[in-house]
Amino acid sequence: MHDITAVEAQIDRGIEGGLYWALLLALVAGALSAMFLSRPLVRIASAADRFLHGEKEVKIPVKREDEIGRLARAFNYLSEEIVRLTRKEEWLREVLSSIREAIIVTNASGEIVLANPAASRLFMIEAARKRSIPVTHIEDPGMRELFERVHRRQSGVYNEELTASTSKGKRILKVTAVPVMSGSQFDGTVLVINDVTRLRNLERTRRDFVSSVSHELRTPLASIRGYTETLLEGAVNDPENATAFLNIILQESEQLTALVNDVLDLSRIESGKILYTFEPLNVRPQLEKTVALFEPAASRKGVRIELNAPDGLPPVYADKNYFDIIMRNLIDNAIKYVDENRGRVRVSAYTTGDGVSIEVADNGIGIPQADLDRIFERFYRVDKARSRELGGTGLGLSIVKHIVLAHKGKVEVRSRINRGSTFTVTIPVAEA
């Protein structure tokens, strides 16, 4: 009996030991299994966290073929796709940023969801990536109404030109709107907005120029034709009248020649086809020659012309011939618009911080303040009748302005009615 009890006790101890080791092995196996399962999950979670915090090139090494391996591969695929789409979005934004035209995209509700930098600057708006903004953020009412018309239309290409208030002031805008469709469903609109203000101004200037040239040609041609017909009808047999008529025809012909020459000169200057020969130029000797050239005409009219240009002026960087054209135009104008026997024209030169300034001042009829901003325009005259009578073409000051700008200089005018005008041309000094 005692032996049986001893055997049973030994068996119990063996079972207990086996259970202990089995439990220990189970715990070790469980821990190893947990580590085997949790470590890749921790790596996946860590990779996802890094990706969410902006790290783009996140990739999990995968060797397993089980569910965790498939999860890691799915994460890698999604990560690569998101990176690819992000790069594509950045590329598209760079393309939109490089386009000079303003581009605005609206959604199906008519709200602005995208505006490239040109549009943001023009209308002072900014459509964020994750939210839309209402059209009311555009201040100009005409543009808001256009957006509403385009949104209601929802089909076909829409074109309109309008004048709108922008960050650059009043501008002429050409708008092209194209609907965005998903099958038959309207998803929004793409609007391309061109600022055509300069183009329209150029077109208007061209029309005005053609009209002005036609008018300027018509007046002397009509005069020449009229006096020629009068001579042919018998006035040629009257020596006194014939001489007077022929002198008028000669004057009108000279006026036509001057006009054509000025038009050609201005056209060449504006087109930039002139090759200037810039060189250091001493101002005083050049002014002395030009003033001497006009002294006979000034003397015949009883006009006193003075030169005040000190020795030692620094040379300017200029084209000698075109510098002479500037001075001739200004001095010729000054002599024309002063009264006979009481007129005075003063030409002076002095140094300034910007270079050498040359002033041509007169005590003539002056220019109204309202006209000062326009006198450098082609064919603009304050007194058209008097200008034609004095032989002016209306192009001299425009020629002066363009030549001065080509010399990187500036031209300014001050004037008072019946007190005279002062034109100041400043040209940079030649570098030593």
Residue pairs with C-beta under 8 A, 6 or more apart in sequence:
37 68
40 60
40 64
40 68
40 69
40 72
41 68
43 60
43 72
44 60
44 68
44 71
44 72
44 75
47 58
47 59
47 60
47 75
47 79
48 75
50 58
51 58
51 79
51 82
56 83
56 86
57 83
58 79
59 76
59 79
59 80
60 72
60 75
60 76
62 69
62 72
62 73
62 76
63 69
64 72
96 103
96 114
96 116
96 117
97 116
97 117
99 116
99 118
100 118
101 118
101 192
101 193
101 194
102 115
102 116
102 118
102 119
102 122
102 123
102 192
102 193
102 194
102 195
103 114
103 115
103 116
103 118
103 119
103 190
103 191
103 192
103 193
104 112
104 114
104 115
104 116
104 119
104 127
104 190
104 191
104 193
105 112
105 113
105 114
105 115
105 127
105 180
105 188
105 189
105 190
105 191
106 112
106 113
106 135
106 147
106 151
106 188
106 189
106 191
107 113
107 132
107 187
107 188
108 186
108 187
108 188
109 132
110 135
110 147
110 148
110 151
111 132
111 133
111 134
111 135
112 125
112 127
112 132
112 133
112 134
112 135
112 137
113 127
113 132
113 188
114 127
115 123
115 125
115 126
115 127
119 125
119 193
120 126
120 127
121 167
122 166
122 167
122 168
122 171
122 193
122 195
123 137
123 138
123 139
123 140
123 143
123 166
123 167
124 139
124 167
125 133
125 137
125 138
126 133
127 133
135 144
135 147
135 148
136 144
138 144
138 147
139 165
140 164
140 165
140 166
142 162
142 163
142 164
143 162
143 164
143 173
146 160
146 162
146 175
147 191
149 158
150 158
150 177
150 189
150 191
151 189
153 177
153 179
154 179
154 186
154 189
155 179
155 186
156 179
157 176
157 177
157 178
158 175
158 176
158 177
158 178
159 174
159 175
159 176
159 177
160 174
160 175
161 172
161 173
161 174
161 175
161 196
162 172
162 173
162 175
163 170
163 171
163 172
163 173
164 170
164 171
164 173
166 173
166 195
168 195
171 195
171 197
172 195
172 196
172 197
172 200
173 193
173 194
173 195
173 196
174 193
174 194
174 196
175 191
175 192
175 193
175 194
176 191
176 192
176 193
176 194
177 189
177 190
177 191
177 192
178 189
178 190
178 192
179 186
179 188
179 189
180 186
180 187
180 188
180 189
180 190
181 187
205 378
208 378
208 379
209 378
209 379
212 378
212 379
212 394
213 259
213 263
213 379
216 259
216 379
216 393
216 394
217 256
217 259
219 388
220 252
220 253
220 255
220 256
220 259
221 252
221 256
223 248
223 249
223 252
224 249
224 252
224 253
224 256
227 245
227 246
227 248
227 249
228 249
230 245
231 242
231 245
231 246
235 241
235 242
235 245
236 242
251 391
254 391
255 388
255 391
255 393
258 391
258 393
259 393
259 395
262 393
262 395
262 396
262 399
263 393
263 395
265 325
265 395
265 399
266 378
266 395
266 398
266 399
266 402
268 274
269 399
269 402
269 403
269 406
270 402
274 322
274 406
276 319
276 322
276 406
276 407
277 319
277 320
277 321
278 317
278 318
278 319
278 407
279 317
279 318
279 319
279 320
279 430
280 315
280 316
280 317
280 430
281 315
281 316
281 317
281 318
281 320
281 323
281 430
282 313
282 315
283 309
283 313
283 315
283 316
283 349
283 356
283 358
284 309
284 310
284 311
284 313
284 349
286 320
286 323
286 324
286 327
287 307
287 309
287 327
287 347
287 349
287 358
288 307
288 309
289 324
290 324
290 327
290 328
290 331
291 305
291 307
291 331
291 347
293 328
294 305
294 328
294 331
294 332
294 335
295 305
297 335
298 304
298 305
298 335
298 343
298 345
301 335
301 338
301 340
301 341
301 343
302 340
302 341
302 342
302 343
303 335
303 338
303 340
303 341
303 343
303 344
303 345
304 343
304 344
304 345
305 331
305 335
305 344
305 345
305 346
305 347
306 344
306 345
306 346
306 347
307 347
307 348
308 346
308 347
308 348
308 349
309 347
309 348
309 349
310 349
310 350
313 349
313 350
313 351
313 356
314 351
314 356
314 429
314 430
315 429
315 430
316 323
316 355
316 356
316 407
316 427
316 428
316 429
316 430
317 407
317 427
317 428
317 429
317 430
317 431
318 407
318 427
319 407
322 403
322 406
322 407
323 407
323 427
325 399
325 400
325 403
326 400
326 403
326 404
326 425
327 347
327 358
327 360
329 396
329 397
329 399
329 400
330 360
330 400
330 423
330 425
331 345
331 347
331 360
332 396
333 392
333 396
333 397
333 423
334 345
334 360
334 361
334 362
334 364
334 421
334 423
335 343
335 345
335 362
336 390
336 391
336 392
337 362
337 364
337 365
337 390
337 421
338 344
338 345
338 362
338 363
338 364
338 365
338 420
339 364
339 365
342 363
343 362
343 363
343 364
344 362
344 363
345 360
345 361
345 362
346 359
346 360
346 361
346 362
347 358
347 359
347 360
347 361
348 358
348 359
348 361
349 356
349 357
349 358
349 359
350 356
350 357
350 359
351 357
351 429
352 426
354 409
354 410
354 426
354 428
355 409
355 426
355 427
355 428
355 429
356 426
356 427
356 429
357 424
357 425
357 426
358 424
358 425
358 426
358 427
359 422
359 423
359 424
360 422
360 423
361 420
361 421
361 422
361 423
362 420
362 421
362 422
363 419
363 420
364 420
364 421
365 383
365 417
365 418
366 415
366 416
366 417
366 418
366 419
366 420
366 421
367 375
367 382
367 413
367 415
367 417
367 421
368 382
368 417
369 415
371 380
371 382
372 413
372 415
374 380
375 382
375 397
375 413
376 397
376 398
376 400
376 401
376 411
377 398
378 394
378 395
378 398
379 394
379 395
380 394
381 387
381 392
381 394
384 394
387 394
400 411
400 423
400 425
401 411
404 410
404 411
404 425
404 427
407 427
407 428
408 427
408 428
409 425
409 426
409 427
409 428
410 425
410 426
411 423
411 424
411 425
411 426
412 423
412 424
412 426
413 421
413 422
413 423
413 424
414 421
414 422
414 424
415 421
415 422
